[in-house]
Amino acid sequence: MYPASPVLQAGADCPSVADMSQFQKFTTEYVATEDRIRISGQIELESPLSIWLTQRLLQRLLPVLTGWLEQQSPQGVAGEIGHTFAQQAARTALTPQEPVNASAGESSRLASAIDVSRSAQAVRLTFRDQDDQSTELALNATQLRQWLNIVHDLYTKAGWPLDSWPDWMRSTPEPQPPKMLQ
């Protein structure tokens, strides 16, 4: 079982663009008082940065990300079953790490747009705010599946609608605590 705010290491499969901040490690969590999802990330040699994501922006992003994952394997019934198994495997492979903690003094931005770059190996998300400041996050397929599992769990926690999620994401069970035998 992973902690309430799982941490992911950002992927190295997608090289960074010059003059742009890139998360090396990040924590994703739902903040009820804001009714938003916050990504708190560590940028090399800098203080942590928080990026706030609205439900509206995530609703637009999800089909792009899940569509890229669907292109990574065959279509049809076997493809759907394969995606379900891949999601379960990604959830199981997520290991607990020390979270990137959001603090009152850290820099914070509200994402107004997310640019998505795709390659055969990875997806690069570039979060832009209204001042056009950008921070990027590169994820390979397994890392993206792990992050989508986290975001899906946060959607459930927030009570946000799940209709924009594909069936193979909705059928991925949440981790259960181990049962004790007596």
Salt bridges, closest charged atoms under 4 A:
GLU29 OE2 - ARG38 NH2 2.79
GLU34 OE1 - ARG36 NH1 3.79
ASP115 OD2 - ARG128 NE 2.76
ASP132 OD1 - ARG128 NH1 3.33
GLU136 OE1 - ARG124 NE 3.47
ASP153 OD2 - ARG91 NH1 2.83
ASP167 OD1 - ARG170 NH2 3.13
